């Protein structure tokens, strides 16, 4: 925890609103904590309790069933490369698929029946 040295009290985090990029840059959206929770809920509801990643070149869906406590919200185009926090840029995936993407072994791709917006 961070302290205010003058008042000798803990610093209180300021609530942030979501941000959009400047008009001359590629558009990207950054959500705050409560909006990110809504995004997680929407992505999990869209997934139907199954991983949304494709595991073959034909677009076959990963067979792993996920629950709320263990699923990962993964960005198709990473935030560091300009990806936005939007429903059409995230997948609800199992930890194994997310680990494979993080280690650059298999790129995250939505399965062939995937619909970006519900």
HELIX and SHEET records of a PDB file:
HELIX    1   1 UNK A   33  UNK A   47  1                                  15    
HELIX    2   2 UNK A   79  UNK A   81  5                                   3    
HELIX    3   3 UNK A   87  UNK A   89  5                                   3    
HELIX    4   4 UNK A   95  UNK A  102  1                                   8    
SHEET    1   A 2 UNK A   3  UNK A   4  0                                        
SHEET    2   A 2 UNK A   9  UNK A  10 -1                                        
SHEET    1   B 2 UNK A  19  UNK A  20  0                                        
SHEET    2   B 2 UNK A  29  UNK A  30 -1                                        
SHEET    1   C 2 UNK A  72  UNK A  75  0                                        
SHEET    2   C 2 UNK A  90  UNK A  93 -1                                        
END                                                                             
